[in-house]
Amino acid sequence: MFRRREPVPFAFLAEADQFRSNVTPPPRERPSAGQMAGRWLIGLTVVTGLIGALIIGMPALSLDKSSADQTSATTRQSEASDGR
């Protein structure tokens, strides 16, 4: 280990890098059945909402052939009228 260049007033601060604790933390509490059910319900609600938004949004994302023809026909008319 390297030594510090400046003096440190407290010895425990100087040796803080070398300190290892032999105390183990307490074990984690297991979630109750109600907490587990709540987590599952929240997760299921989020996933269902995403899937529902995707299903509802699919018609807006699809390109109908009939609407594409109408758009190109409108574009042709506007270009022809600009030339007059």
Stockholm file with secondary structure:
# STOCKHOLM 1.0

chainA/1-84         MFRRREPVPFAFLAEADQFRSNVTPPPRERPSAGQMAGRWLIGLTVVTGLIGALIIGMPALSLDKSSADQTSATTRQSEASDGR
#=GR chainA/1-84 SS CCCCSSCCSCHHHHTGGGCCCCCCCCCCCCCCHHHHHHHHHHHHHHHHHHHHHHHHHHHHHSCCHHHHHHHHHHHHHHHHHHTC
#=GC SS_cons        CCCCSSCCSCHHHHTGGGCCCCCCCCCCCCCCHHHHHHHHHHHHHHHHHHHHHHHHHHHHHSCCHHHHHHHHHHHHHHHHHHTC
//
